[in-house]
Structure formats: C-alpha cells, structure tokens
Amino acid sequence: MRRPSLAGLWVFLFLAIPVNLPAADAAKKPLQEADLNKLIELQIDDVTIASKVNANGFNVDNAALERLKKAGASDAVIAAVRYKSRQDEPAAAPAGAITYENICQLLQLGIHEDAILQRLRKSPTVFVLSAAQLKELQGLGASDGLIAAMRGQRSNDKTTAEITDLAFILDLSNSMNEKTKEGQTKIEVARKVVADLIRKTPDGLFVTFIIYGHDLQSGCKAVKVARPLSELDAAGKEQLAQFIGELKAVGHTPIALALETAGKELAKNNSYCGIVLITDGMETCHGKPDEVAAQLAQNPKLSFGVNIIGFDVQPAERAGVEAIAKAGKGTYYHADSATKFAELVQTLHKQLETKVAAAPADRATKEFKAAGKDAKPGAFLNDAPLVKPGEYKGTLAMMDAHYYQVPVHKGQELRAVGIVQKTPYEVGYSKPYQSFIVTIYDQNFSVAAREKLTVEGNPATPVTVRATWNVPVDGVAYVAISATDNLDNNGTPHVISETPKPAPYTLRIKLEGDAADNSPAPLARVETKPGNGLDSAGKLTLRSVAGTDIKLGEVVFYRLPVKKGDSLLVSAAVQKPWYVNAYFATKSTYTLTFYDDDQVQVASKKIEVTQCPPDACAILLACPPVPLGGNAYFSVGCENSGPPPPKDFQPKPARLAIQVIPQPPASNVDAKESP
C-alpha cells in the first residue's frame, strides 16, 4: 500500500474536521501521552485523533512514540505526531465497552460528537444516567442526541449507515479506448454497464455525475459536472443514461481535480454521502488524488467513502489506485475483463441498495380541509337549524343548497361568507364552469342579499363569496350556501356524464352590532301534509312553517282557522326542480292563491323561475282582511311555462315551504325572486 506523502499529511492536518470545544482552554492545552493513549484505547478514528493533535499540539520524544506504537497507534497517528513514520502496523484490536468516564474524557478533550457516536455504536454499553450525570454531560457540551445514544437509542440512528447523496466519476481518458479481453473497448463496456447502473440506482438518491478526459483541448482541466447534485427520478435516470451512452474517451486523467469537484458538489447538501470512481489507470496530471481522497474522508458524512472500480488497471499503477480508495476510506474493486467489470458494478449496486436511505414513501395528496363545526344543515328553509354566529362546515353536491337560521336584531349587520373548494371534473373539450352562491333571506323568505361566484376550470385554491345585510327589524334570518350544476360559458346548464364528488365548504356567519338580551324566537314547525283539493287541505297554524314538495302540474292546498278581519302575510318559498332543454331556457311558474271561507279566490301572486337556480325563490302575498270567519285557504300551483317537455316527462319534485303570520302594520311587501 502507498503511504501518504509528507505534503499530503500537511493537507490532512490543516483540513481536519472541526472538534467540539467545551471551553477555550481545551483548544490550547497540549495533549498528554495519557490522553492520546485513551483515544487509541477507545478506538477513536485516526482522522479525529490527528485533528486533535494538530489543534492542541503534543510534546513527544522517540521513547513516547515507541510507546504509542505499542499501544496501537496507527501510522496516520504517528505521522501526525512526528510527520515521518511510514511503518505498517497491525490492525487495532476490536473495540470493547465504553464507560461513562470514557465519554466524559472524550468530551473534555473536545472530540467531535460524530466520532463519539461512532465509538458508542461499537459498544454494548447502555447507560442509566442520574440527574447529576445528565447535568455533568450537558455541562461538557453533550447534545440530546448523544445522551439518547448513551441510553441505548442507537439501532434507529441510521444516519451513518445510510447515504442520501452519491457522486459518480467516470474516466474518459484516451486509454479507455483500449480493448478488453472480450474484444470490446473499455469505454464501450463502461458506457453500457454504467448506464445500466444509473437506471437501477435506488429511487430518492441525490446524484451528481462527473466526467474527466472528455475534452482533449482542455488537457488536465477537462473535468465537467455533467449532472449537478439533485434528486434522481425516473426521467432523470433515463436522461443521464442516454447521455452516458454518447460519451467518448479522448483526454487525460485528472483524478485529483475530479475528486475535488465531487467534494464541492456533495458539500451542497452536507448530507451523508459517498463517491464512486471508475477509472482504468492512475493520475496523469501531476495531481495527488490520494491526498485529496484523505481530505474528503475527514468529513464524517462521507460515510460510504471513496470507492473505486479499477477497469483493467496496469499492475504498475494498481497500488496507486488502491491507495486512493484506502485514503478515502472506501473500497477498491479490480476488474481485469469486461465480464468482471460488469460483475463488480452489480456488486456495487447491491451495496448501494443497502447503504442508500430509503426513498420517502409517496404521501397521500393533501385535500382541502374545511374549518368549522359539524352542524346538520336544513335541506330547505322549513327545516333550517337555529345556529349562533360561527363557522359551520359541510359538503355541497351539484344543485344542492344548505340552509341555516340565525336570530338577528334591528341595526345589526349580518355577513355570510362561503369558502368552497370546487371538486375537479372534466367536460370533454369544454371548460367546466360552476357557480357557488351565498343567500341571506329575511324572516318572510324574501331574498335580502345574494352573491354568486362562477368558477372557471378546476382551481386548486378555494374560492370565497360573501353576502351582507343590514337588519331592519328583530327576527330571524336564513342563510343558504348552494352550488349550481355544470354550466357552459354563458351560464346555461350543461349536462355532464359523471357527477363529481360534493365540494367541501365552510360557511362563516358573523353579526356586528348591539344585540338585545332576548333572541327572537323562530316560527314553529308543523308537520302537516297538504291536500290535493280545498276539501282535503292540510291544516296550518298562525306563526308556523310547513314543508312539502311539489311536481310539475300539481297544486297543493292548506287551510288556516281565522276570524273575520284578520290580516295575513303568506310566504311560499320554492326550489325549482332540475331539468334542462338543449335549445331553450327552462321555466316554471308558481302561483300562490288565497281563498276565503266560501273557498272563493280573493288574491293571488305568481313567480316565474328560469333555468335551475339551486337556492330558494319566494312569493309573498299580503292578503286583504279576511271577509268571513272560519277558514282561510291557500294553494300553491306549479306549471311548466317554458318549452314543452317531452311526453310523460316529470322531473324530481320541487321543494316547497309555506308560512303564515299576522300582517305587520302598513305592510307593503312584494314578491321577491332570486335572480
């Protein structure tokens, strides 16, 4: 084996890894022979010992050097002390157990924590630390990680066993054009085998690929980072493999410069790493690659070392190439044929599979998470739950509306904000459009405020829409959030083949302004079925609300006990059933009619609903004073008022809510229709 030159040793000393110094004195106090013996006994690595000698100094004589050699000091340590010993020494004995006092001594000497952790992994000792010992260790600069390792948490610490970054260096010197025993040139074999290695490189590895000798005119400066350090995915593997397949060997062999370049690339991440060099010979550019490799190996994070595959290296050069791998704390593999070269690359690939940190598992896609409380919404106005101001969450299907009811007071400002994540869907060659609507209704089902936002495409970002209302009287307000069907770019419903999942939403209800002590009470809900004629009319009560459904062509009837002269305000809210026409806008007309006790029509009002709004539309009928005591009757009829539907066509029923309250003084109410 070749030993480092004196010049190389000076580089080794001045570029040694940093050490942890618990106090300024530790950096200045010369090492004693007992200190050095302790480091050797504890099997601290040569680089760390040499660094400590360089930092603190060591007073030595020939007798002390002999004692150190007998104690097991390696030639690197002896060289660091005396700068000239080059004798081969037997390998040190296997490491034994390390004691608490040993660790304290290492910390007092300012030994880098990575070196202490490496020594701990060789020891079977598990420490039970007292409070006093913990305090002492922390005072000496021990980290939480070191303390955890002392307590036995070492098996899960794979940082030194696994690498995340790797540098490949490929020799493109002219000698790679020489033929192998099998008749192919070395560069032909290398291109194929190395490209295959790249394709099989474990996923998740960060790779840099460096070539040298590719440019004859650049001479000994011909070193190129063909791929900067970055994560190698499937596309990157194929791109790099194709690049390798086109390489030509023409130049010199600047191995030292190539190793320096690899070190700079790997320093970008400062992660656990390694180097793989493929060469057919020794440095030809007067560099000192063994010294560079030794400098690189001083970095504790070069845990995979500098590994070399020597491809048909000449016997006269083999020892020099092996010395590079040894200095870089890596392994040398010798291949004297194309077959052996392919086998060794496969062996290296298997080692990489065990050394490379596993690629992180693909995580699940993060989906929008709506904020707010789970509060079951009403399907329509008549069953809207009474809620306080706050945030409520749910999901909206197409042509769906959710209703809530909130007490309000005169002078307050009611704000309703919808935050919706549109569910992605496709409609062939067109862009998808969908509208989300927030509507505020007063206590008579009239639209007090309504805001709509039409969303184009499938944005990943949630959309927001806000409606605001200044409350004129005490009472209750209804808040609805709704979603339309798919629309074309003109806002016309457009049928799609597959219905998307419901869209998650948050509905934020806010009230600003003073509130009275007592909250207004909502109307009573009555469960009564309507009749299909005046004689079978379902019974209502004053200050109540009832709900049902209604089909195209149907009329439903209710009755209410009254006294002569009563003035009533009747509200009917409807939600048009969904149906479309390919060429014309669909329309439905709803008629609210008031009859006296003789079942004679007294007043009526109509509303026409165009297309398919997802939320409610209302009719308000301020009835004249009741002419006769007994019963008052009300009916709601639904008819198609647009293009004739197909024969026997019947969409799903529309929702209907109806309420009757005493008419407020000087009532002047009109029908309100949602846009």
Wavefront OBJ file of the C-alpha trace (Angstrom):
o trace
v 0.000 0.000 0.000
v 1.195 3.514 -0.739
v 1.517 5.781 2.301
v 0.599 9.471 2.283
v 3.422 11.802 1.342
v 4.636 14.442 3.777
v 2.888 17.118 1.699
v -0.284 15.098 1.798
v -0.020 14.826 5.563
v 0.213 18.600 5.918
v -3.004 18.931 3.869
v -4.537 16.244 6.029
v -3.673 18.162 9.174
v -4.812 21.597 8.082
v -8.125 20.359 6.669
v -9.006 18.086 9.574
v -12.602 18.020 10.724
v -13.726 20.501 13.397
v -13.899 19.471 17.042
v -16.290 20.441 19.793
v -14.527 22.501 22.474
v -16.410 22.891 25.739
v -14.046 25.653 26.871
v -11.368 27.876 25.402
v -8.631 26.139 27.442
v -9.403 22.798 25.787
v -8.278 24.204 22.438
v -4.914 25.411 23.844
v -3.860 22.739 26.316
v -1.330 20.327 24.714
v -2.315 16.672 24.673
v -0.620 14.428 27.180
v 0.556 10.920 26.350
v -2.188 9.542 28.600
v -4.790 11.499 26.615
v -3.534 10.090 23.342
v -3.402 6.567 24.746
v -7.010 6.923 25.892
v -8.134 7.959 22.392
v -6.308 4.989 20.882
v -7.716 2.616 23.510
v -11.249 3.814 22.815
v -10.781 3.208 19.080
v -11.438 6.828 18.100
v -10.752 7.102 14.362
v -7.374 8.277 13.085
v -8.703 11.433 11.435
v -10.194 12.685 14.690
v -7.032 11.898 16.676
v -4.827 13.605 14.096
v -7.120 16.622 14.130
v -6.795 16.838 17.901
v -3.008 16.586 17.719
v -2.955 19.353 15.124
v -5.258 21.576 17.179
v -3.654 21.119 20.620
v -0.095 20.024 19.941
v 1.813 17.133 21.539
v 5.187 17.075 23.254
v 6.908 13.883 22.109
v 10.192 12.061 22.116
v 11.298 8.820 20.464
v 10.502 6.778 23.560
v 6.977 8.186 23.664
v 6.500 7.392 20.001
v 7.514 3.792 20.611
v 5.078 3.534 23.496
v 2.303 4.950 21.315
v 3.038 2.409 18.595
v 2.940 -0.375 21.145
v -0.365 0.988 22.400
v -1.837 0.502 18.912
v -1.398 3.925 17.311
v -1.769 3.737 13.546
v 0.802 5.107 11.139
v -1.509 8.053 10.433
v -1.485 8.990 14.109
v 2.268 8.515 14.377
v 2.711 10.582 11.222
v 0.542 13.324 12.643
v 2.748 13.390 15.726
v 6.182 13.038 14.123
v 5.478 13.691 10.382
v 7.766 10.948 9.082
v 6.833 7.457 10.293
v 5.653 5.215 7.428
v 5.754 1.797 9.051
v 2.891 -0.679 8.599
v 1.300 -1.518 11.935
v -1.065 -4.351 12.851
v -4.759 -3.540 12.963
v -6.098 -2.372 16.271
v -7.932 -4.788 18.492
v -11.740 -4.846 18.337
v -13.405 -2.151 20.360
v -14.764 -3.103 23.734
v -17.226 -1.498 26.103
v -17.011 2.226 26.681
v -17.558 3.705 30.142
v -19.214 6.858 31.378
v -15.801 8.199 32.401
v -14.506 7.488 28.877
v -17.231 9.619 27.322
v -16.601 12.452 29.765
v -12.893 12.324 28.899
v -13.670 12.486 25.180
v -15.915 15.484 25.725
v -13.262 17.185 27.866
v -10.735 16.622 25.071
v -13.093 18.322 22.633
v -13.552 15.244 20.430
v -16.165 15.803 17.732
v -19.510 14.282 18.703
v -19.777 12.270 15.466
v -16.630 10.399 16.476
v -18.052 9.690 19.952
v -21.295 8.426 18.428
v -19.376 6.111 16.099
v -17.499 4.719 19.100
v -20.735 4.256 21.041
v -22.177 2.159 18.215
v -19.310 -0.289 18.655
v -20.002 -0.611 22.381
v -22.625 -2.844 24.035
v -22.921 -0.440 26.968
v -26.328 1.075 27.740
v -26.230 3.822 30.370
v -28.773 4.589 33.091
v -27.996 8.226 33.794
v -28.686 10.012 37.050
v -29.748 13.646 37.232
v -26.220 14.588 38.317
v -24.679 12.726 35.383
v -27.073 14.377 32.951
v -26.076 17.769 34.316
v -22.380 16.904 34.008
v -22.756 15.687 30.406
v -24.697 18.777 29.412
v -22.067 20.946 31.058
v -19.431 19.222 28.936
v -21.410 20.030 25.782
v -23.194 16.708 25.171
v -26.180 17.057 22.849
v -29.582 15.443 23.333
v -28.676 13.040 20.515
v -25.523 11.870 22.275
v -27.378 11.400 25.560
v -30.079 9.418 23.759
v -27.388 7.227 22.167
v -25.839 6.587 25.586
v -29.247 5.431 26.789
v -29.356 2.847 24.027
v -31.230 4.639 21.258
v -28.728 3.640 18.598
v -30.423 1.000 16.482
v -32.747 3.558 14.924
v -29.934 6.009 14.223
v -29.072 5.131 10.636
v -27.500 8.393 9.641
v -24.011 6.932 9.372
v -25.215 3.701 7.773
v -27.354 5.283 5.113
v -26.464 7.785 2.450
v -28.669 10.185 0.541
v -26.102 11.699 -1.850
v -23.740 9.998 -4.295
v -21.143 11.247 -6.770
v -20.250 9.137 -9.816
v -16.959 9.915 -11.603
v -16.270 8.320 -14.999
v -12.847 8.178 -16.667
v -12.937 9.293 -20.328
v -9.188 9.305 -20.846
v -7.810 8.049 -24.150
v -6.682 4.754 -22.607
v -10.361 3.800 -22.184
v -10.304 3.116 -25.945
v -8.081 0.075 -25.365
v -9.729 -3.286 -25.952
v -10.720 -5.751 -23.248
v -10.109 -9.498 -23.350
v -13.538 -9.898 -24.889
v -12.695 -7.592 -27.805
v -14.793 -4.570 -26.884
v -13.175 -1.295 -25.920
v -13.254 -0.344 -22.269
v -15.329 2.759 -22.983
v -17.923 0.682 -24.862
v -18.278 -1.645 -21.885
v -18.291 1.252 -19.382
v -20.996 3.151 -21.272
v -23.321 0.177 -21.250
v -22.656 -1.022 -17.704
v -22.635 2.429 -16.076
v -25.816 3.476 -17.882
v -27.447 0.303 -16.579
v -26.193 1.113 -13.061
v -27.768 4.572 -13.290
v -31.094 3.091 -14.374
v -31.002 0.753 -11.347
v -29.889 3.396 -8.854
v -32.265 3.386 -5.846
v -35.076 5.916 -6.004
v -34.761 9.037 -3.901
v -30.959 9.261 -4.155
v -29.389 12.645 -4.880
v -26.810 12.098 -7.624
v -24.090 14.129 -9.261
v -22.293 12.741 -12.340
v -18.792 13.957 -13.155
v -16.608 13.131 -16.136
v -12.957 13.823 -16.897
v -10.811 13.416 -20.006
v -13.739 14.249 -22.279
v -12.046 17.229 -23.921
v -8.532 16.871 -25.326
v -8.037 20.607 -25.822
v -8.759 21.335 -22.147
v -6.000 18.923 -21.147
v -5.731 18.444 -17.391
v -8.569 20.879 -16.745
v -11.053 18.640 -18.562
v -13.347 17.932 -15.594
v -17.071 18.536 -16.051
v -20.112 18.271 -13.786
v -22.432 16.629 -16.286
v -25.227 16.475 -13.717
v -25.260 18.787 -10.674
v -26.296 17.224 -7.373
v -30.071 16.723 -7.442
v -32.662 14.050 -6.779
v -32.613 11.358 -9.446
v -36.109 10.392 -10.578
v -37.157 8.029 -13.373
v -36.958 10.711 -16.050
v -33.571 11.875 -14.769
v -32.222 8.316 -14.804
v -33.172 7.840 -18.440
v -31.800 11.226 -19.468
v -28.473 10.560 -17.717
v -28.240 7.024 -19.119
v -28.696 8.357 -22.651
v -26.016 10.984 -22.023
v -23.582 8.288 -20.849
v -24.311 6.224 -23.954
v -22.921 9.008 -26.176
v -19.669 9.706 -24.295
v -16.263 9.426 -25.989
v -12.848 8.874 -24.405
v -10.189 11.279 -25.720
v -8.171 13.007 -22.995
v -6.049 12.873 -19.859
v -6.639 11.553 -16.307
v -7.030 14.425 -13.762
v -8.376 12.242 -10.928
v -7.400 14.664 -8.135
v -9.303 17.542 -9.748
v -12.299 15.269 -10.359
v -12.355 14.230 -6.697
v -12.151 17.868 -5.578
v -15.064 18.680 -7.896
v -17.088 15.803 -6.452
v -16.403 17.054 -2.942
v -17.706 20.523 -3.828
v -20.886 19.066 -5.315
v -21.543 16.853 -2.287
v -20.953 19.816 0.043
v -24.086 21.480 -1.360
v -26.343 19.236 0.714
v -23.986 18.435 3.582
v -25.667 15.032 3.897
v -24.346 11.502 4.338
v -22.732 10.611 1.038
v -20.234 8.613 -0.984
v -18.141 8.674 -4.169
v -17.811 6.029 -6.894
v -14.863 6.466 -9.277
v -14.493 4.305 -12.387
v -11.012 4.516 -13.904
v -8.545 2.423 -15.881
v -5.407 3.990 -14.501
v -3.554 6.430 -12.310
v -3.407 10.222 -12.314
v -1.595 11.664 -15.355
v -1.907 15.369 -14.497
v 0.539 15.622 -11.576
v -2.264 15.803 -9.032
v -2.253 13.933 -5.734
v -5.563 12.056 -5.670
v -4.710 10.050 -2.531
v -4.236 13.279 -0.588
v -7.482 14.699 -1.948
v -9.269 11.465 -1.018
v -7.854 11.702 2.512
v -9.078 15.282 2.807
v -12.542 14.250 1.681
v -12.570 11.361 4.158
v -12.080 13.814 7.027
v -15.735 14.709 6.592
v -17.651 12.298 8.885
v -20.592 12.465 6.487
v -18.633 10.787 3.696
v -19.780 7.539 5.280
v -19.651 5.497 2.036
v -16.123 6.667 1.351
v -14.295 6.952 -1.972
v -14.914 3.679 -3.792
v -13.010 2.811 -6.960
v -13.652 0.273 -9.700
v -10.340 -0.220 -11.472
v -11.039 -1.374 -15.013
v -8.061 -3.342 -16.327
v -5.602 -1.155 -14.416
v -1.990 -1.933 -15.235
v -0.051 -3.720 -12.451
v 2.369 -0.823 -12.152
v -0.469 1.587 -11.415
v -2.736 -0.641 -9.372
v -1.105 0.095 -5.989
v -1.511 3.811 -6.585
v -5.184 3.482 -7.429
v -5.757 1.257 -4.395
v -4.104 3.895 -2.213
v -6.701 6.440 -3.336
v -9.546 4.185 -2.157
v -7.777 3.461 1.121
v -7.107 7.140 1.787
v -10.763 7.861 1.057
v -11.902 5.118 3.463
v -13.552 3.289 0.594
v -13.082 0.012 -1.238
v -11.074 -0.823 -4.344
v -12.557 -3.310 -6.814
v -10.349 -4.698 -9.563
v -11.767 -5.837 -12.896
v -9.401 -7.345 -15.472
v -12.116 -8.049 -18.033
v -15.434 -6.744 -19.299
v -17.237 -9.618 -17.571
v -15.553 -8.925 -14.250
v -16.263 -5.217 -14.627
v -19.983 -5.877 -15.098
v -19.973 -8.223 -12.084
v -18.276 -5.638 -9.882
v -20.701 -2.908 -10.918
v -23.543 -5.254 -9.986
v -21.872 -5.879 -6.614
v -21.595 -2.129 -6.089
v -25.280 -1.743 -6.980
v -26.224 -4.266 -4.286
v -24.126 -2.379 -1.746
v -25.839 0.851 -2.697
v -29.234 -0.743 -2.112
v -28.240 -1.499 1.476
v -26.468 1.805 2.099
v -28.845 4.251 0.457
v -31.539 5.719 2.683
v -34.941 4.511 1.607
v -36.835 6.954 -0.556
v -39.680 8.561 1.372
v -42.992 6.872 0.726
v -45.341 8.759 -1.505
v -47.609 10.671 0.802
v -51.283 10.992 0.226
v -52.389 14.108 -1.612
v -53.415 16.787 0.837
v -57.045 17.602 0.355
v -58.706 20.846 1.380
v -59.949 20.596 4.945
v -62.916 22.801 5.699
v -62.902 24.566 9.057
v -65.883 24.854 11.356
v -68.324 22.820 13.394
v -70.323 19.909 12.120
v -73.926 21.139 12.194
v -76.510 19.324 10.136
v -77.948 21.907 7.740
v -81.529 22.129 6.601
v -82.443 20.729 3.215
v -84.772 23.715 2.795
v -85.971 26.795 4.651
v -88.621 24.981 6.667
v -86.114 22.704 8.433
v -83.118 25.065 8.746
v -81.453 24.590 12.170
v -81.185 27.586 14.501
v -77.469 28.380 14.943
v -75.339 31.038 16.567
v -72.805 33.127 14.658
v -69.756 30.961 13.937
v -68.238 28.623 11.370
v -70.041 25.558 10.033
v -68.736 23.006 7.574
v -70.227 20.538 5.152
v -70.151 19.356 1.542
v -72.227 20.554 -1.396
v -73.305 18.344 -4.266
v -74.275 19.879 -7.587
v -77.733 21.525 -7.452
v -77.599 21.344 -3.672
v -78.341 24.029 -1.067
v -77.834 24.003 2.686
v -79.868 26.272 4.974
v -79.244 27.707 8.440
v -81.316 30.022 10.631
v -79.862 32.731 12.910
v -81.560 35.219 15.312
v -80.968 38.878 14.364
v -81.757 42.300 15.798
v -82.545 45.615 14.202
v -79.419 47.588 13.304
v -77.078 44.611 13.174
v -75.002 43.750 10.126
v -75.223 40.110 9.078
v -72.365 38.775 6.985
v -72.326 35.305 5.478
v -69.075 34.090 3.902
v -68.780 30.871 1.923
v -65.350 29.245 1.468
v -65.654 26.425 -1.063
v -63.162 24.037 -2.643
v -64.590 23.168 -6.045
v -64.348 19.458 -6.830
v -62.450 18.931 -10.114
v -64.315 17.399 -13.048
v -63.988 17.353 -16.824
v -66.482 18.031 -19.611
v -64.703 16.837 -22.721
v -63.276 19.643 -24.815
v -65.005 22.475 -22.946
v -64.024 24.211 -19.744
v -66.152 23.371 -16.725
v -67.982 26.222 -15.018
v -69.830 26.040 -11.706
v -71.329 28.748 -9.528
v -71.405 28.932 -5.751
v -73.975 31.175 -4.113
v -74.487 32.633 -0.635
v -78.008 33.937 0.016
v -79.500 35.739 3.018
v -83.296 35.599 3.400
v -85.355 37.654 5.814
v -87.929 36.041 8.106
v -90.513 36.107 5.280
v -88.278 34.107 2.886
v -87.558 37.247 0.849
v -84.072 37.499 -0.604
v -82.265 40.146 1.452
v -78.828 39.647 -0.129
v -77.450 37.207 -2.682
v -73.934 36.881 -4.047
v -72.785 34.442 -6.720
v -69.296 33.471 -7.857
v -68.807 31.465 -11.053
v -65.654 29.352 -11.037
v -63.905 28.536 -14.304
v -61.940 25.316 -14.623
v -60.640 23.341 -11.650
v -58.616 25.676 -9.429
v -56.705 24.136 -6.543
v -57.337 27.198 -4.396
v -60.647 27.559 -2.501
v -62.986 30.316 -3.646
v -64.854 32.734 -1.391
v -68.153 34.564 -1.715
v -69.765 36.967 0.789
v -73.258 38.384 1.242
v -74.028 41.277 3.640
v -77.336 42.564 5.036
v -78.229 45.391 7.399
v -81.067 44.005 9.525
v -84.186 46.301 9.560
v -86.247 44.510 12.243
v -85.818 41.971 15.009
v -86.491 38.429 13.895
v -84.670 35.553 12.279
v -82.686 35.386 9.076
v -81.981 32.398 6.880
v -78.556 31.811 5.343
v -78.080 29.433 2.427
v -74.982 28.227 0.616
v -75.562 26.454 -2.670
v -73.880 25.040 -5.776
v -75.158 25.019 -9.327
v -74.917 22.275 -11.876
v -72.194 22.367 -14.503
v -72.618 25.433 -16.725
v -71.353 26.498 -20.107
v -69.546 29.806 -20.554
v -72.917 31.567 -20.958
v -74.223 30.322 -17.624
v -76.581 27.753 -19.170
v -76.788 24.321 -17.500
v -74.774 21.768 -19.436
v -75.184 18.056 -18.813
v -72.081 16.058 -17.832
v -71.696 12.292 -17.926
v -70.337 11.778 -14.429
v -71.318 13.670 -11.301
v -68.309 14.812 -9.227
v -67.965 14.359 -5.504
v -69.559 17.018 -3.284
v -67.453 20.124 -2.702
v -66.295 20.810 0.881
v -67.201 24.213 2.310
v -67.031 26.424 5.359
v -69.912 28.834 5.999
v -68.919 31.688 8.304
v -71.842 33.595 9.850
v -70.960 36.901 11.547
v -73.101 39.515 13.280
v -71.840 43.029 14.028
v -73.703 45.479 16.262
v -75.565 45.507 19.555
v -77.878 42.633 20.375
v -80.861 42.644 22.715
v -80.911 40.377 25.732
v -83.638 38.165 24.299
v -83.203 36.463 20.963
v -86.226 36.413 18.656
v -87.981 33.053 18.585
v -88.203 31.191 15.288
v -91.549 30.120 13.839
v -92.997 26.843 14.980
v -92.614 23.949 12.556
v -95.700 21.918 11.810
v -95.758 18.516 10.243
v -98.819 18.617 8.088
v -99.393 17.170 4.666
v -101.093 19.344 2.059
v -104.253 18.206 0.348
v -104.867 17.860 -3.343
v -108.101 19.888 -3.129
v -109.769 22.519 -0.945
v -111.791 19.977 0.994
v -108.681 17.958 1.875
v -106.425 20.945 2.613
v -103.752 20.384 5.274
v -104.155 22.419 8.457
v -101.720 25.233 9.299
v -101.460 27.331 12.438
v -100.654 31.019 12.682
v -96.938 31.801 13.102
v -95.909 28.408 11.796
v -93.989 26.998 8.824
v -94.582 23.748 6.969
v -92.690 21.976 4.224
v -93.539 19.625 1.393
v -92.668 19.015 -2.257
v -94.485 19.717 -5.490
v -94.305 18.315 -9.026
v -94.880 19.975 -12.366
v -98.652 20.236 -12.939
v -99.555 19.820 -9.270
v -101.471 22.120 -6.909
v -101.262 21.660 -3.114
v -103.756 23.098 -0.572
v -103.612 24.298 3.043
v -106.163 25.891 5.391
v -105.896 28.107 8.462
v -108.557 28.900 11.102
v -109.234 32.682 11.021
v -111.506 35.388 12.366
v -113.229 37.987 10.250
v -110.973 40.972 9.668
v -107.662 39.129 10.206
v -104.847 40.427 8.051
v -102.374 37.730 6.986
v -98.986 37.624 5.291
v -98.380 34.381 3.441
v -94.911 33.387 2.214
v -94.215 30.484 -0.124
v -90.628 29.510 -0.982
v -89.916 27.111 -3.832
v -86.887 25.439 -5.308
v -87.413 24.644 -8.969
v -86.773 21.024 -9.924
v -83.715 20.487 -12.098
v -84.339 19.906 -15.781
v -82.765 21.318 -18.926
v -83.592 21.844 -22.568
v -80.884 21.604 -25.200
v -82.013 24.729 -27.067
v -84.206 26.866 -24.797
v -84.219 28.073 -21.213
v -86.495 26.044 -18.967
v -89.148 27.921 -16.977
v -91.554 27.042 -14.202
v -94.324 29.274 -12.860
v -95.527 29.055 -9.271
v -98.839 30.596 -8.187
v -99.805 31.388 -4.580
v -103.587 31.856 -4.129
v -105.709 32.975 -1.135
v -109.338 31.793 -0.729
v -111.963 32.852 1.839
v -114.153 30.577 3.940
v -116.512 30.104 0.981
v -113.476 28.886 -0.978
v -113.716 31.869 -3.260
v -110.446 33.196 -4.661
v -109.593 36.554 -3.078
v -105.971 37.214 -4.150
v -103.073 35.529 -5.906
v -99.489 36.168 -6.984
v -97.148 34.389 -9.399
v -93.416 33.951 -9.807
v -91.598 32.526 -12.833
v -88.317 30.757 -12.241
v -85.921 30.479 -15.187
v -83.285 27.783 -15.622
v -82.214 25.952 -12.467
v -81.172 28.117 -9.519
v -80.042 25.865 -6.680
v -81.455 28.041 -3.892
v -84.977 29.153 -2.956
v -87.208 31.701 -4.662
v -90.089 33.255 -2.702
v -93.623 34.596 -3.234
v -95.060 36.986 -0.629
v -98.782 37.598 -0.588
v -100.178 40.324 1.661
v -103.777 39.171 1.945
v -106.665 41.650 2.279
v -108.594 41.457 5.558
v -110.413 38.146 5.850
v -114.048 38.777 4.712
v -115.539 35.786 6.582
v -114.687 33.959 9.782
v -113.960 30.232 9.703
v -111.095 29.069 7.481
v -108.824 30.740 5.015
v -107.421 28.554 2.240
v -104.138 28.742 0.358
v -102.834 26.881 -2.646
v -99.505 26.684 -4.472
v -99.503 25.505 -8.072
v -96.584 24.564 -10.315
v -96.664 24.531 -14.111
v -94.156 24.436 -16.921
v -94.069 27.825 -18.653
v -91.131 27.220 -20.969
v -90.651 24.936 -23.962
v -92.930 21.879 -23.888
v -91.206 18.977 -22.172
v -91.170 15.509 -23.711
v -94.303 13.423 -23.348
v -94.713 11.916 -19.889
v -91.686 13.917 -18.706
v -91.600 14.515 -14.961
v -88.508 15.775 -13.098
v -87.954 15.271 -9.417
v -90.406 17.258 -7.225
v -89.531 20.798 -6.199
v -89.188 21.708 -2.532
v -91.830 23.990 -1.027
v -92.046 25.834 2.297
v -95.082 27.880 3.383
v -95.677 30.076 6.410
v -98.473 32.377 7.618
v -98.006 35.260 10.054
v -100.114 38.269 11.050
v -99.569 41.062 8.570
v -97.397 43.800 10.080
v -98.929 47.285 10.233
v -98.638 49.258 6.991
v -97.276 46.155 5.325
v -96.029 46.797 1.857
v -94.480 43.586 0.644
v -93.965 42.319 -2.855
v -92.888 39.067 -4.337
v -89.145 38.625 -4.353
v -87.442 36.391 -6.838
v -83.904 35.102 -6.814
v -82.000 36.191 -9.909
l 1 2 3 4 5 6 7 8 9 10 11 12 13 14 15 16 17 18 19 20 21 22 23 24 25 26 27 28 29 30 31 32 33 34 35 36 37 38 39 40 41 42 43 44 45 46 47 48 49 50 51 52 53 54 55 56 57 58 59 60 61 62 63 64 65 66 67 68 69 70 71 72 73 74 75 76 77 78 79 80 81 82 83 84 85 86 87 88 89 90 91 92 93 94 95 96 97 98 99 100 101 102 103 104 105 106 107 108 109 110 111 112 113 114 115 116 117 118 119 120 121 122 123 124 125 126 127 128 129 130 131 132 133 134 135 136 137 138 139 140 141 142 143 144 145 146 147 148 149 150 151 152 153 154 155 156 157 158 159 160 161 162 163 164 165 166 167 168 169 170 171 172 173 174 175 176 177 178 179 180 181 182 183 184 185 186 187 188 189 190 191 192 193 194 195 196 197 198 199 200 201 202 203 204 205 206 207 208 209 210 211 212 213 214 215 216 217 218 219 220 221 222 223 224 225 226 227 228 229 230 231 232 233 234 235 236 237 238 239 240 241 242 243 244 245 246 247 248 249 250 251 252 253 254 255 256 257 258 259 260 261 262 263 264 265 266 267 268 269 270 271 272 273 274 275 276 277 278 279 280 281 282 283 284 285 286 287 288 289 290 291 292 293 294 295 296 297 298 299 300 301 302 303 304 305 306 307 308 309 310 311 312 313 314 315 316 317 318 319 320 321 322 323 324 325 326 327 328 329 330 331 332 333 334 335 336 337 338 339 340 341 342 343 344 345 346 347 348 349 350 351 352 353 354 355 356 357 358 359 360 361 362 363 364 365 366 367 368 369 370 371 372 373 374 375 376 377 378 379 380 381 382 383 384 385 386 387 388 389 390 391 392 393 394 395 396 397 398 399 400 401 402 403 404 405 406 407 408 409 410 411 412 413 414 415 416 417 418 419 420 421 422 423 424 425 426 427 428 429 430 431 432 433 434 435 436 437 438 439 440 441 442 443 444 445 446 447 448 449 450 451 452 453 454 455 456 457 458 459 460 461 462 463 464 465 466 467 468 469 470 471 472 473 474 475 476 477 478 479 480 481 482 483 484 485 486 487 488 489 490 491 492 493 494 495 496 497 498 499 500 501 502 503 504 505 506 507 508 509 510 511 512 513 514 515 516 517 518 519 520 521 522 523 524 525 526 527 528 529 530 531 532 533 534 535 536 537 538 539 540 541 542 543 544 545 546 547 548 549 550 551 552 553 554 555 556 557 558 559 560 561 562 563 564 565 566 567 568 569 570 571 572 573 574 575 576 577 578 579 580 581 582 583 584 585 586 587 588 589 590 591 592 593 594 595 596 597 598 599 600 601 602 603 604 605 606 607 608 609 610 611 612 613 614 615 616 617 618 619 620 621 622 623 624 625 626 627 628 629 630 631 632 633 634 635 636 637 638 639 640 641 642 643 644 645 646 647 648 649 650 651 652 653 654 655 656 657 658 659 660 661 662 663 664 665 666 667 668 669 670 671 672 673 674 675
